[in-house]
Amino acid sequence: MMFTRFFPLWVSLCAFLALIKPELFTWFAGPWITYGLGGIMLGMGLTLNWSDFTQVVKTPWWVAFGMLLQFTLMPLLGWALGILFELPPFFAVGLILVACCPGGTASNVIAYLAKANVALSVAMTTCSTLGAIILTPILTTSLSGSYLEIDAWGLFYSTLEVVLLPVSLGVILNQYFPKFTQKIVPYSPPIAVLLIVLIVASIIGQGKEIILSSGLNLLAAIMCLHFFGFLMGYIFSAIVFKDSSVSKTIAIEVGMQNSGLGAVLARENFINPATAIPSALSSLVHSIYGSIFVSIVKEKKEV
């Protein structure tokens, strides 16, 4: 669907509008952001069935290596960049949080456009999302300890609530009510795009002043985070597997985080609302990078 293909454009456009006229998007706040992410996760679950997990069985090392990079490389990069760019605690913790998040559903769209291994992309997103229920709270708490105390159990319960429950519900509906889900599934990607755009634009609109006054260092840190995620994800995978399609897929999964999850976890577990801003900017940056990645790959194929 054309609307879904232009996902990076919609995120960029609405983020820009949110800085100019915040009230266009700030109405989408509070519980609406949580419900929005729940809707995205439910939509992801509706596209899955038990046979999708056969990809994990067929190629366990591909999935395992991708998850290893996802939950080691990215969190360490987030932690190091927070120190390097001397970010204030609320931005540093927000950066670490989004770096500890799993792959996002947008990565599946980018994998499709880049003609990568879509089945592997879905399997990796699913496994990293389920793994995030435990790993995201643990890693965020461990790496953010020098900044402030974090309620690890609060993060755990929030992740459980906005990830496991809606994804599980989606899989169950797909398993037992296939005719119903087949009618809904075509609308899941565009609805997910719309909800991600609303979440990002709302958070940027609410944090307009702090972004404009002190957000340049944060933006630079996020650009580095996702750039090195894509680059090192591809290089390490190419060295280990020597398979272009697999390397592209793992690079996309590692380089693109579930920023919506990061935003919801930040808003539900931290007093300072600015902690959610890194996740909002992250969604914008990795979407643009994803589009650039697709164009580079296509140019190589044409040559």
C-alpha positions as CSV (number, residue, x, y, z in Angstrom):
1,M,0.0,0.0,0.0
2,M,1.3,3.4,-1.0
3,F,0.5,5.0,2.3
4,T,2.7,2.5,4.2
5,R,5.5,2.8,1.7
6,F,5.8,6.6,2.4
7,F,6.0,6.0,6.2
8,P,9.3,8.0,6.6
9,L,7.7,10.9,4.8
10,W,4.7,11.0,7.1
11,V,6.8,10.8,10.2
12,S,9.1,13.6,9.0
13,L,6.3,15.8,7.9
14,C,4.2,15.4,11.1
15,A,7.3,15.8,13.3
16,F,8.0,19.1,11.5
17,L,4.4,20.2,11.9
18,A,4.5,19.3,15.6
19,L,7.3,21.8,16.1
20,I,5.5,24.5,14.3
21,K,1.9,23.9,15.6
22,P,2.1,21.4,18.6
23,E,-1.7,21.5,19.2
24,L,-2.3,19.6,16.0
25,F,-0.9,16.5,17.8
26,T,-0.6,17.0,21.5
27,W,-4.3,16.0,21.9
28,F,-3.0,12.4,21.3
29,A,-1.5,12.1,24.8
30,G,-1.8,10.3,28.1
31,P,-3.5,6.9,27.8
32,W,-4.0,7.4,24.0
33,I,-0.2,6.8,23.5
34,T,-0.4,3.5,25.4
35,Y,-3.5,2.4,23.5
36,G,-1.8,3.4,20.3
37,L,1.1,1.1,21.0
38,G,-1.2,-1.6,22.1
39,G,-3.0,-1.3,18.7
40,I,0.3,-1.6,16.8
41,M,1.3,-4.7,18.8
42,L,-2.1,-6.2,18.3
43,G,-1.8,-5.6,14.5
44,M,1.6,-7.3,14.6
45,G,0.1,-10.3,16.4
46,L,-2.7,-10.6,13.8
47,T,-0.2,-11.1,11.1
48,L,1.5,-14.0,12.9
49,N,0.6,-17.6,13.2
50,W,2.5,-20.6,14.6
51,S,4.0,-21.5,11.2
52,D,5.9,-18.1,11.2
53,F,8.0,-19.5,14.0
54,T,9.3,-22.3,11.7
55,Q,11.8,-19.7,10.4
56,V,13.4,-19.7,13.8
57,V,13.7,-23.4,13.7
58,K,15.1,-23.5,10.2
59,T,17.6,-20.7,10.7
60,P,18.2,-20.4,14.5
61,W,21.7,-19.0,14.2
62,W,20.5,-16.1,12.0
63,V,17.8,-15.1,14.5
64,A,20.1,-15.7,17.5
65,F,22.9,-13.6,16.0
66,G,20.5,-10.8,15.1
67,M,19.1,-10.8,18.7
68,L,22.6,-10.8,20.1
69,L,23.5,-7.7,18.2
70,Q,20.1,-6.1,19.1
71,F,20.6,-6.5,22.8
72,T,24.3,-6.0,23.1
73,L,25.5,-3.6,20.4
74,M,22.6,-1.2,20.5
75,P,22.4,-0.8,24.4
76,L,26.2,-0.3,24.6
77,L,26.1,2.2,21.8
78,G,23.2,4.1,23.6
79,W,25.1,4.1,26.9
80,A,28.4,5.2,25.3
81,L,26.8,8.0,23.1
82,G,25.0,9.4,26.2
83,I,28.4,9.9,27.8
84,L,30.2,11.1,24.6
85,F,27.6,13.8,23.9
86,E,27.3,14.7,27.6
87,L,23.5,14.4,27.5
88,P,21.6,15.4,30.6
89,P,20.3,12.5,32.7
90,F,16.7,12.5,31.3
91,F,18.0,12.4,27.7
92,A,20.7,9.9,28.5
93,V,18.3,7.5,30.1
94,G,15.8,7.9,27.3
95,L,18.5,7.2,24.7
96,I,19.6,4.0,26.6
97,L,15.9,3.0,26.9
98,V,15.2,3.2,23.2
99,A,18.6,1.5,22.4
100,C,17.4,-1.4,24.6
101,C,14.1,-1.8,22.8
102,P,13.5,-4.6,20.3
103,G,13.1,-4.3,16.5
104,G,10.1,-2.3,15.4
105,T,7.3,-3.4,13.0
106,A,8.5,-0.7,10.6
107,S,11.6,-2.8,10.0
108,N,9.4,-5.4,8.3
109,V,8.2,-2.8,5.8
110,I,11.8,-1.7,5.1
111,A,13.0,-5.3,4.7
112,Y,10.2,-5.8,2.2
113,L,11.1,-2.7,0.2
114,A,14.8,-3.6,0.3
115,K,14.0,-7.1,-1.0
116,A,15.7,-8.6,2.1
117,N,14.6,-11.8,3.8
118,V,11.1,-10.7,5.0
119,A,10.4,-14.0,6.8
120,L,13.6,-13.6,8.8
121,S,12.7,-10.0,9.5
122,V,9.3,-11.0,11.0
123,A,10.9,-13.9,13.0
124,M,13.5,-11.5,14.4
125,T,11.0,-8.8,15.2
126,T,8.8,-11.4,17.0
127,C,11.6,-13.0,19.0
128,S,13.2,-9.7,20.0
129,T,9.8,-8.3,21.0
130,L,9.1,-11.3,23.2
131,G,12.7,-11.2,24.5
132,A,12.3,-7.5,25.3
133,I,9.8,-8.3,28.0
134,I,12.7,-9.4,30.2
135,L,15.8,-7.9,28.5
136,T,14.6,-4.3,28.0
137,P,14.0,-3.6,31.7
138,I,17.1,-5.5,32.8
139,L,19.4,-3.7,30.3
140,T,17.9,-0.3,30.8
141,T,18.2,-0.6,34.6
142,S,21.8,-1.9,34.4
143,L,23.1,0.8,32.0
144,S,21.2,3.7,33.5
145,G,22.3,3.1,37.1
146,S,24.8,5.9,37.1
147,Y,22.1,8.4,36.1
148,L,19.2,7.7,38.4
149,E,17.3,4.8,40.1
150,I,14.9,3.0,37.9
151,D,11.9,0.8,38.9
152,A,12.9,-2.4,37.0
153,W,9.6,-4.1,38.0
154,G,7.6,-1.1,36.7
155,L,9.4,-1.4,33.4
156,F,8.8,-5.1,33.3
157,Y,5.0,-4.8,34.0
158,S,4.7,-2.0,31.4
159,T,6.4,-4.1,28.8
160,L,4.3,-7.1,29.6
161,E,1.1,-5.0,29.3
162,V,1.9,-3.2,26.0
163,V,3.8,-6.1,24.3
164,L,2.9,-9.6,25.4
165,L,-0.8,-9.1,25.9
166,P,-1.8,-7.5,22.6
167,V,0.6,-9.7,20.6
168,S,-0.7,-12.8,22.2
169,L,-4.3,-11.7,21.6
170,G,-3.5,-11.1,18.0
171,V,-1.9,-14.5,17.5
172,I,-4.9,-16.2,19.2
173,L,-7.4,-14.3,17.1
174,N,-5.5,-15.3,14.0
175,Q,-5.3,-18.9,15.1
176,Y,-9.0,-19.4,16.0
177,F,-10.8,-16.7,13.9
178,P,-8.8,-16.7,10.6
179,K,-11.7,-15.5,8.5
180,F,-12.2,-12.5,10.8
181,T,-8.4,-11.7,10.9
182,Q,-8.0,-12.0,7.1
183,K,-10.4,-9.1,6.7
184,I,-8.6,-7.0,9.2
185,V,-4.9,-7.8,8.4
186,P,-4.7,-5.6,5.2
187,Y,-5.5,-2.6,7.3
188,S,-2.9,-3.4,10.0
189,P,0.2,-1.8,8.4
190,P,-1.4,1.6,7.5
191,I,-3.1,1.8,10.9
192,A,0.3,1.0,12.5
193,V,1.9,3.8,10.5
194,L,-0.8,6.2,11.5
195,L,-0.5,5.4,15.2
196,I,3.4,5.6,15.1
197,V,3.1,9.0,13.4
198,L,0.6,10.2,16.1
199,I,2.8,9.0,19.0
200,V,6.0,10.6,17.6
201,A,4.4,13.9,16.6
202,S,2.6,14.1,20.0
203,I,5.8,13.6,22.0
204,I,7.7,16.0,19.8
205,G,4.9,18.6,20.1
206,Q,4.9,18.3,23.9
207,G,8.7,18.6,24.1
208,K,8.9,21.4,21.5
209,E,10.7,23.9,23.8
210,I,13.3,21.5,25.1
211,I,14.0,20.1,21.7
212,L,14.6,23.5,20.1
213,S,16.7,24.7,23.0
214,S,18.9,21.7,23.8
215,G,18.1,18.9,21.4
216,L,21.0,19.2,18.9
217,N,23.3,17.0,20.9
218,L,20.5,14.5,21.4
219,L,19.7,14.5,17.7
220,A,23.4,13.9,16.9
221,A,23.6,11.0,19.4
222,I,20.5,9.4,17.9
223,M,21.8,9.8,14.4
224,C,25.0,8.0,15.4
225,L,23.1,5.3,17.3
226,H,21.1,4.2,14.3
227,F,23.9,4.8,11.7
228,F,26.2,2.5,13.6
229,G,23.4,0.1,14.2
230,F,22.8,-0.3,10.5
231,L,26.5,-0.3,9.6
232,M,27.8,-2.6,12.2
233,G,24.8,-4.9,12.0
234,Y,25.6,-5.4,8.3
235,I,29.3,-5.7,8.6
236,F,29.2,-8.2,11.5
237,S,26.5,-10.3,9.8
238,A,28.4,-10.3,6.4
239,I,31.5,-11.5,8.2
240,V,29.7,-14.3,10.0
241,F,27.2,-15.5,7.4
242,K,28.6,-14.2,4.0
243,D,25.0,-13.9,2.8
244,S,23.9,-10.5,1.4
245,S,20.1,-11.0,2.0
246,V,20.7,-12.2,5.6
247,S,23.1,-9.3,6.3
248,K,20.7,-6.7,4.9
249,T,17.9,-8.1,7.1
250,I,19.9,-8.2,10.3
251,A,21.2,-4.7,9.6
252,I,17.6,-3.4,9.3
253,E,16.5,-5.2,12.4
254,V,19.4,-4.0,14.5
255,G,19.3,-0.4,13.1
256,M,15.5,0.1,13.6
257,Q,14.1,0.0,17.2
258,N,10.5,-0.1,18.4
259,S,10.6,3.6,19.3
260,G,6.9,3.5,20.1
261,L,7.5,1.0,22.9
262,G,10.4,3.2,24.2
263,A,8.1,6.2,24.3
264,V,5.4,4.4,26.2
265,L,7.8,2.9,28.7
266,A,9.4,6.3,29.2
267,R,6.1,8.1,29.8
268,E,4.8,5.4,32.2
269,N,7.9,4.9,34.3
270,F,9.7,8.3,34.5
271,I,8.5,11.6,36.0
272,N,10.3,13.8,33.5
273,P,8.3,13.8,30.2
274,A,11.5,14.7,28.3
275,T,12.7,11.1,28.8
276,A,10.3,10.1,26.0
277,I,11.8,12.6,23.5
278,P,14.8,10.4,22.4
279,S,12.3,7.7,21.4
280,A,10.2,10.1,19.3
281,L,13.3,11.5,17.6
282,S,14.6,7.9,17.2
283,S,11.5,6.9,15.2
284,L,12.1,9.9,12.8
285,V,15.8,9.2,12.4
286,H,15.7,5.4,11.8
287,S,12.8,5.8,9.4
288,I,14.8,8.2,7.2
289,Y,17.9,5.9,7.5
290,G,15.7,2.9,6.5
291,S,14.6,4.7,3.3
292,I,18.2,5.7,2.5
293,F,19.2,2.0,3.1
294,V,16.5,0.9,0.6
295,S,17.7,3.3,-2.0
296,I,21.4,2.3,-1.7
297,V,20.5,-1.4,-1.9
298,K,18.3,-0.8,-5.0
299,E,21.1,1.2,-6.7
300,K,23.5,-1.6,-6.1
301,K,21.1,-4.1,-7.7
302,E,20.6,-1.9,-10.7
303,V,24.4,-1.7,-11.2
